[in-house]
Amino acid sequence: MVATPSFDRPVHVPERVLVRKLDRESVLLNLDSETYFGLDAVGRASGHC
């Protein structure tokens, strides 16, 4: 199930998700599901990652 983002609340990164910043991108890795996401500069700015 995918949650619909709400832009009127702050973004919360769960404890079991690692965030690493690489130049103008960020990578998020969920340690439980082993799923990862890459954010470009726009995604990084909007998600505060």
C-alpha positions as CSV (number, residue, x, y, z in Angstrom):
1,M,0.0,0.0,0.0
2,V,1.4,3.4,-1.0
3,A,0.6,6.4,1.1
4,T,-0.4,9.6,-0.6
5,P,1.9,12.4,0.4
6,S,0.5,15.5,2.2
7,F,2.4,18.7,1.6
8,D,1.0,20.5,4.6
9,R,2.9,18.2,7.1
10,P,6.6,17.7,7.6
11,V,8.4,14.7,6.1
12,H,9.4,12.0,8.5
13,V,12.1,9.4,7.6
14,P,11.6,6.3,9.7
15,E,14.4,5.0,11.9
16,R,15.0,1.9,9.7
17,V,15.6,4.0,6.6
18,L,19.1,5.2,5.7
19,V,19.5,8.4,3.8
20,R,22.8,9.2,2.0
21,K,23.5,12.5,0.1
22,L,25.5,12.2,-3.1
23,D,26.3,15.5,-4.8
24,R,22.9,16.8,-5.9
25,E,21.0,13.5,-5.2
26,S,20.0,11.4,-2.3
27,V,19.5,7.7,-1.9
28,L,17.0,6.2,0.7
29,L,17.3,2.5,1.7
30,N,14.7,0.8,3.7
31,L,16.6,-1.8,5.8
32,D,13.5,-3.9,6.4
33,S,12.3,-4.3,2.9
34,E,15.7,-3.7,1.1
35,T,13.9,-1.3,-1.2
36,Y,15.8,1.8,-2.3
37,F,14.8,5.1,-3.9
38,G,16.9,7.7,-5.6
39,L,15.9,11.4,-5.4
40,D,17.2,14.0,-7.8
41,A,17.8,17.6,-6.8
42,V,14.0,18.5,-7.0
43,G,13.0,15.4,-5.0
44,R,15.7,16.1,-2.5
45,A,14.6,19.7,-2.0
46,S,10.9,18.9,-1.7
47,G,11.6,16.0,0.7
48,H,14.2,17.7,2.9
49,C,16.5,14.6,2.4
